[in-house]
């Protein structure tokens, strides 16, 4: 098991540990017990996590209060679910000294983290991510939230975990489409921060698709180091952290326009290809970079073009309403080269004209 | 208008200003406009605030999005009201650059602050308190929250305001019982932190009851300086901040046992008298201290004995369940002398035996 420390103020102090291994899930509860001895505890998971056997493996027969989100997925990511979790916490007589353990994918982590952040003005949360997207991205970074009827993450706070446990062997039960889509965030990390990691992915793409545990452990290590260092520099997304948004401006618009038929990672792969087209038009391209990216995405089987049923006007409208937009137009994160984001006057977001974006959307067909 | 600065990280930086005056409400919106030029804005108030004319005076005919809590008071302090405010914010197209202005008493401030803290991972809040309790206590300090069906402030976060405006002339419309009960928190501030302030209250008690504006301004200044310095030292209530709990351990139990028939301040006055009895039994009393406190409370017309219909067993049970209890028994904040809290080995909470507390509850009849 490897271990890295992320220097971000959590509930209980100025840093937290991310522990990465394969087959470690059965020993995690003992560690949580050691770290949070006198604390009340509740595990938040969902139906998928339970049927995959992860909850049983985590608890190993121990009697622990548990809340299972049902149905699993985005439709349960709302304030009603949070209210039910808070009620369960009160029923379990949890107080200010308590810890919420989120076991599952990104949705479970977002909900569990949000419930922890608002329960009696904040209690600890421990994340145990079980999907490619949660292990690569959402478990580290402290973003929590649930959706309103109008928008995603309308409710939420920044609330950093007290510990993160990543068992890459939990990925073994993930369905193929989810598994592959979640890998796009890993490719994004490599692109924005580490050319060596990008080469690692290129060289090991078959082993990754075969879910070889040693390769997945190495990836988790790369991902958490990259995400962790960006979050350390800018915990509440004032500047540097925006670089994590690479590929997400077009990506979010495509995801939303598809009515969430496309998975997040599938929309981001299209967004990354789009960012590459913008880079080329702005003289930021390197020889072969976009070919190398496309080759990986083709191997992963994630889309690189916008589905033909998505209306271009609607996409432009959604980009205008990007939540990071200022004066109704977002800045774009672009690459200088593989592993390095283009930085303009200390800002990681670049002005890109609307016409250029329209051209790129047309080319993405 | 006087101005003081409180060094606590708010949404937008490392301090915020409290501006105190009388008759300033009509000029506050201009200042908010100056501070939050490009921001979207929404005012949260309640029916009482509207009928007192405060909302109209604040806005001075400007068209501003507004949410009026109805009915006013604790029954609306729940997650449903928060959800409605968030929906109103989305309908008003507010984004991450927005500010919630809470205009009203403690309940309005708690709700408005909580809505701001969880909207899109946190937006700014400006408090304009209009009651004695909110001006003395809740507007400064960053506590936000709403109740569940089980407990008070089950939902909440620490979220410090970006600015506070106190117009003591808004107290002119407050009903007499609310007005007097809210003054108990001012007496508490004097007792825990400033013997000069205590003498000021003694010497000006008639003017205070007549709501003389110059005296109320001076009190607001004392209150915010005391509360501000405690909060600066311990923003998230890890240690020193607990001293603000003086009189609240018995007070909360009495308030809850009365089914909230007693106002918060009325319960705290009983709790402060109770703390004085504990101090006497533990050799911490000064000559005449408790007489001086009683005299003020009698002038204010707030209760100094537990209503006879409240069951002593229930009170002991409620004290055991105090949310600050550790191992089912809370520590008590006690005075060394007027203006100084007794500190035991660096802790502001003192162990007090159950039998002694039972005796004191009996003496409070």
Interface residues (C-beta under 8 A of the other chain):
Chain A: X79 X83 X86 X87 X90 X91 X95 X96 X97 X114 X117 X118 X119 X120 X121 X122 X143 X144 X145 X148 X149 X150 X151 X153 X154 X155 X156 X157 X158 X236 X323 X324 X325 X326
Chain B: X79 X83 X86 X87 X90 X91 X95 X96 X97 X114 X117 X118 X119 X120 X121 X122 X143 X144 X145 X148 X149 X150 X151 X153 X154 X155 X156 X157 X158 X236 X237 X323 X324 X325 X326
